[in-house]
Amino acid sequence: MASEVQICNLALAKIGDEQITSLTDNSKSARLCNLVYESFRDSVLRAHPWNFAIKRTALAKSADIPAFDYTAQFALPTDFLRIISTDLLNDEQYKIEGKFLLAHSSAVKIRYVSKVTDPNEFDSLFIEALAARISAELSIAITDNRTLSVDLFNLYVSKLAEARSIDAQEGTPDNITADLWLGSRLSYTNPVD
């Protein structure tokens, strides 16, 4: 079973620091882990549409109307981190502003990356990437070794790429529909000399 402490201990092990038993331990390492864990968890979640974090929902339309440009606004879910897609037609525009999606529609359904807080729901490769990201951040504060920090950040980039690649292979690819621009590019033929 994964836990926040276990993920932080994986990060601390990469730095060569002592392990912790709780994020509230009275140690520099525990205080630093407690400080950065949630922020980096959410940023690594936002870095890719992870299969374990994807949700679908119909948004609730707000009674308030945007002051200009859009005719409706919809409240985003409380666990919303990043939009993946909507059921709006290709030419329908929308914007995310604050905790709302603004559009010219009476209803909107979305697929989105949710804020998953239970480490037991994380993919094992996501855990490795998250631990590497935390270790890169903590290494300067704990060791004051900038070379180690750069090496650990490069490790994070590598772990993230591996995790994203494997995650993206789970399922059939999404259909890509041509929009007006793509359609015009595909129908263009080079003149023959």
N, C-alpha and C positions, 0 to 999 in steps of 0.2 A: 504494500500500500504506500502510495506517495503522500508526502506532506510538505508543507511550506518549509519546515525545518530540514527535512531531507534534501530538498532542492537547494536550500541555502548551504547545507553542509557539502553538497557536491561542488558548489561554487567556491567555498572556503578551501576545500581540498585542492582545487586547481591552483589556488594561491599559495598553498602550503601552510595555512593557518589552522588553529585549533577548532575543533568541532563545537557546536552549541547544542543545548538540549531544548531550548525554547527561544522564540524571538524576543522574549522579555527577560532573558538572562542579563545579569549585570556585568556584561563584557562589551568591549568596543565592537567586536565582530557581530554580536547579537543586535546591538543597537543599530549598527549600519545595515544589517540585513533587514531589520524591521523598518528602517527608513526607506529602503529602495525596493523591497520585494513587490509590493502592489503596483507601483509605477512601471517597473520593468515587465512584470507579468502582462499588464495591459498593453504595453508598447509591442511586445513580441506577439501577442494575440492580434494586434492590428496589422502586423507585418505580412499577414497571409490569411486567406480565407480557410482556416483550419477546419477540416471536416468535423472534428469533435465540438467545434464552437459555433457552427452554422445553425441558425434558427430561421423559421419562416413565420410571418404573422401578417394579419390585416391591420393596418394602422387606424387608430381612432381619430376621426376628424374633429378638429377643434372648432368651437363656436366662434372664436376670433378669426378675423380675416387679415392677411398681411396688408400693410399700409399701401403697397404698390407692387407692380410686376406680376404677382401671383394671385389667384382667386381663392385658394384654400391652403390651410396648413394642417398637418397631421402630427400628433404627438408620437415621438420615437419611444421605443420600449426603454424601461429603466436600465436594462442590461446592454443597451446598444453601444457598440464600439466603432463599427464600420459597416457601411452599406455595400452589398455585393451586387444586388440587382433589384429591379422593380418590375411590376407588371404593366407599367406605363408603355405606351407605344413608342417606337424608336424616335419619333420626332417630338415627343412630349418632353419638355424640359422640367427639371426639378432642381432644387437646391436644399442642402442641409444647412440650417441656420439655428444655432443653439440646440435646443432639444426638440426641434421640429423639422419636418420635411415640407417644403413649400412646393406646390404644383398647381396646374390648371386641371383638376380632376375632382370627381365627387367621391372617389374611393381609391386607395392605394394598398397594394400588397408588396411586401419586401422580403428579400433574403438578406440576412445580415450576420456579421460576426458579433457574437454575444460575449459579455464579460463572464467567463467561466472562472469561478473562484475556488472550486473544489479540485485540488491537485489529482484526485483519483480519476477525474474525467480527462486529464491531459494525456496526449499521446506520448509514448516514451521518448521519441525523437524531439518533440517539443520541449520536454523536460530538460534534455541535454542542451538544447539551444538556449533555453531560459537560464540554466545554471551558468553557461558560458558567458551570457550577457551580464549577469549579476557579478561574476568573478572579474570581468573586465572593468566594471565600475568600481568594485571594492578594492581592487589591487593597489590603486594609487593611495587610497586612504590607509590601507593596512601595511603595505610594504614600501610605499614611496618609490616604487620601481616603475618608471615610465615604459621601459622596454618590455617588461612583463605585461603591463597593461595593453600595449599595442599587440603583443603576441596573443593575449587572451581575447582581444577584440577580433583579431583575425580568426581565431578559433570559433568565436561566435558566428562570424560571417559564414564560415565553412559549415558549421553545424546547422545554421539556419537554412542554407542552400540544400543540404542533404535532407533535412526534415520537410522542407517545402516540396522538393522533388518527389519524395516517397508519398507524401500526403496527396499531391496532385494526381498520382497514378491510381488512386482508389476511386474507381467509378469511370463511367464513360465520359468523354469530353463534352462540354456544353456545345450546342450548335451555335455557330456564329452566323448571324443574319447580316446581310449586306445592307448598309444604309446608302443614301444617295451618293455620298462622296466615294465610298468603296465601290459601289456599282459603276460609277463613271470611270474610276481608275481601272477596273477589270475589263471594261468594254473598250478601253483605249487601245488602239493598235498602232504600232510604229509604222510610219510610211517606209515603203521599200525604196531603196536608192536606185 
